[in-house]
Amino acid sequence: MTLRVRVHFVAVVLTLATALAAAQADGPATRPAGGSAPASRPARRPDGLDAARTLYMSGEYAEAAEAYKRLMDDDASRVRAAVGLAEALSAVGEYDAALDALQRVAAPAADDAGWHAARARVLETVGEYGKALAAARRANQLRPAWAPAILLRGRLLETFGQKSQALEVYETMSRVLDGAAYRTDPESLVALGRILDRHTVLSGRRASEQAANILHNYFQVAYQDIDESYWPANVAAGMFLLSKHKPKGAAVEFTLASKRNGRIADVHVGRALLHLRRWRFEACLAEVAKALKINPRHTDALLVRAMCLMKWRKFDHVPKVLQAILQINPRHVEALSLAAARHVRLGAPDEADEYIARVGEVNPRCATLPKTIGEWLSAGRQYEAAERYFKKAMDLAPEQAGPATELGLLYMQTGQEDAAREVLARAGELDDFRADVHNYVELLGKLSDYTVRETEHFVIKVDARHDAVLLEPLAEQAERIYAAVTDHFGHEPAGKTLVEVFPAHKDFSVRISGKGWIGTVGACTGPVIAMVAPDAERSRFGTYNWPTVLRHEFAHVVTLSATGNRIPHWLTEACAVWEQPDRRNYDAVRALVAAVQHDRLIPVSKLNWSFIRPKRRGDRSLAYAQSEWMLEYIITTRGYETVLSLLDGFAEGLSQRDVFTAELGVTEPEFDRAFAAWARDEIRRWGYTPDGPPALPQAKQAAEKTPQDAGAQARLAEAYWARGAKDEAMQAARAALKVSADQTAALAVLSQALAERKEYDEAARLARKLNELQPASPVAAKVLARCHLARRRWGPAIEALEQLKRRRPLADGSYKELAKLYLQLGRPERALPNLIELHRRTMTEPTYARQIAETYRTLPGEEDKALRYWREVTQINPYEASAYKAMTELYIALRRYDRAVDSAEWMTQVAADSPEAWTYLAVARYHHGRTTDDLAALDAARGAAEKALELNPSASMAARVLQQIEAELD
């Protein structure tokens, strides 16, 4: 496969800002792909050449090489055999041997274009660009109307930065098109497709003018209509689609190629890039390994390995891989650029100078270098420096869409949407076939129609057609949290924070990643907060507490700004979760308890990756909970000021290892051990044991060995119980109690099992005994509560539930049952503390907030508390008209008519077709205008009443209100 297509890999490699230079859309290639594709498709030849070629095309490269070697002694076929042998040897990385094979027939091949082209490809692979260009030029001279030679010569001119000369060469493709031979030659068709792509880029034409034509009428026709075995066309199509950010189509093409030949190194490289786009590092490296098994010196495979390690933040492992590439090709521009980018990214720009100079020796105006450095700086959120590099890349290669796209994405991440709109429009003009560019441009068009509310510290944007009701409450809430969060971290961001609420999850996802899906409802990219509207009908995530998410994301804004975007992911998440008003929910408690019991706490050195690419289901949730828990540990054991010291250390550019040593006085492993010990003590306070259930095989063995050991039998009962084997657990528990009636673990297992079987009397008897032996046992209280509830013994049930709440305060079961019981018994004041606790731990849906509000409303003098929780209902579901109705009624009853007007207006915004909503607005405005002698307010009240009657002419309440308003105005 040729270099031009190979560099496509690089373009598609990294989402957002972590790729090398892209080829099709982003710049010329600098070397061939290691000989995966044959240099030419020979005409009908003797059986020996055809047989050797068949072996090559099926991936039997060693056998093909031997077959070609045997043909080298035949004067009639020796030149073609040498070309085929060079291709076969190159496919397995034997480039020197390939050049030797070609050199052996130099004299008879002096006027053979295919021989010169084959030689140019191998020379290009090993970085002999000058010699490669001379060979390509000779091939082009010998066969001016042969597309592969035109492509090869033009690509090498691009390698040296001679773009105008390359364009002139590409324009000679008209000679090919004037004839008809290319229509039956798949290799020529593929080469023409690549030429058309490069010509489109260099001539500044829109990609969409040719993209579909290139894909369907050149690459795909080559293998669909001419030669279905010609897998290089599939590979070319796959790489082309990758460069256009169309991974699904690319994957299909790679699959088709592999069906024709299971040993194509480039296919594995393409698949590796597909995995890398999705942060599947192990899968990426596995595909790279498959490519290198075929060709150990495949520079593209090695390059993808280096990029994968960079993206994985395994920076120390990258130099060895890059050195391996440079040993094969010392002038490999992408490898040199990545080496320079690594040093700049790690804060050692002086060490990048050597690699920058070496790139300049190949191409003094190479855009790949600054673009690559810019991408890695942007990936590290060093936006200001990245911007300079992207602009330089755009100056060097104004015809490329890649640098403009990356700069546009940077502007999106930093909230500079006007600048993003301008530069992405430019990228779209250059390559309107790229999915990411199309998505961003389309989104920016929508954003231009959003309603904007600017406050002292924020710029708020919402789509007023759907979410106008959020605009003022969000602006008010944002300013309310600003002082608290900035005070907590001792830092104020330099500029205003942009907050955007998107009506649909797709637009939100595009705003963050350029793609149509991202699995969250809120995100921060530095000075930008994006949220999806909390509407169950428009988002699969449903409702959520938007002030909580806003505060969480603003904490990111502050901590990222305070550290120059250098804070570790886990710590900024810890700070953000710490800032949330809700308490640790029961799911997080269970996850943390299980992590301690099963020794699954995530080492702090690996915690960042559990957010980005969790290994197990539940790891991401655990990462959030554990990060906050680690922050709590630091605050509890060392004081809150230590958190600020950590932020200062990261702001100075220190590594986590160095910050821990300087500020905490421990290494990362020492921190992990100390935290784990503290965590064990913590979950004891929560009412859980830090030790997990016994392992069943060992418990069985111990119980069989010592049948009279009550403890051994009890541990077996616990092991069975933990695995859901309840009958076996009961049997083992009874055996333990037969030996010792006071065996507490056995009492716990058996009492729970009996309660589940509804044998309440015996279960309660055992639970009471357990309670006597272990007065703090949560199991005893839980079983007693269950038994009393089943027998409808409300007093004892409440007593047991209150005990359970004290013994296991972070579990939600006792709060739920107590709230239900107290409400049923007509004791709402006793239900309220339980409902409030449940609400604070489950602030993502409005059930408890509504119950609290309704309960307070029934209590004399508690109207303000009722209003508070009705507001919290709207902070979870801002589209619930009944909440605004209740608030309006309460404000009117309290004679706070201005606030009644606000609530009623929100009601009309979410229920614009409701006569009742407009009637309530009319009433609120009437009272407000009447008490303030405000004729304008009364006139507005009349308008609202008339609107209600327009919607329902028989609305009697609206009619009465209108009469009162008219009387007041008269």
Secondary structure, 3 states (H helix, E strand, C coil): CCHHHHHHHHHHHCCCCCCCCCCCCCCCCCCCCCCCCCCCCCCCCCHHHHHHHHHHHCCCHHHHHHHHHHHCCCCCCHHHHHHHHHHHHHHCCCHHHHHHHHHCCCCCCCCCHHHHHHHHHHHHHCCCHHHHHHHHHHHHHHCCCCHHHHHHHHHHHHHCCCHHHHHHHHHCHHHHHHCCHHHHCHHHHHHHHHHHHHHHHHCCCCHHHCHHHHHHHHHHHHHHHHCCCCHHHHHHHHHHHHHCCCHHHHHHHHHHHHHHCCCCHHHHHHHHHHHHHCCCHHHHHHHHHHHHHHCCCCHHHHHHHHHHHHHCCCHHHHHHHHHHHHHHCCCCHHHHHHHHHHHHHCCCHHHHHHHHHHHHHHCCCCCHHHHHHHHHHHHCCCHHHHHHHHHHHHHHCCCCHHHHHHHHHHHHHCCCHHHHHHHHHHHHHHCCCCHHHHHHHHHHHHHCCCEEEECCCEEEEECHHHHHHHHHHHHHHHHHHHHHHHHHHCCCCCCCEEEEEECCHHHHHHHHHCCCCCCCCEEECCCEEEEECCCCCCCCCCCCCHHHHHHHHHHHHHHHHHCCCCCCHHHHHHHHHHHCCCCCCHHHHHHHHHHHHCCCCCCCCCHHHHHHCCCCCCHHHHHHHHHHHHHHHHHHHHCCHHHHHHHHHHHCCCCHHHHHHHHHCCCHHHHHHHHHHHHHHHHHHCCCCCCCCCCHHHHHHHHHHCCCCHHHHHHHHHHHHHCCCHHHHHHHHHHHHHHCCCCHHHHHHHHHHHHHCCCHHHHHHHHHHHHHHCCCCHHHHHHHHHHHHHCCCHHHHHHHHHHHHHHCCCCCHHHHHHHHHHHHCCCHHHHHHHHHHHHHHCCCCCHHHHHHHHHHHHCCCCHHHHHHHHHHHHHHCCCCHHHHHHHHHHHHHCCCHHHHHHHHHHHHHHCCCCHHHHHHHHHHHHHHHHHHCCHHHHHHHHHHHHHHHHHCCCCHHHHHHHHHHHHHHC
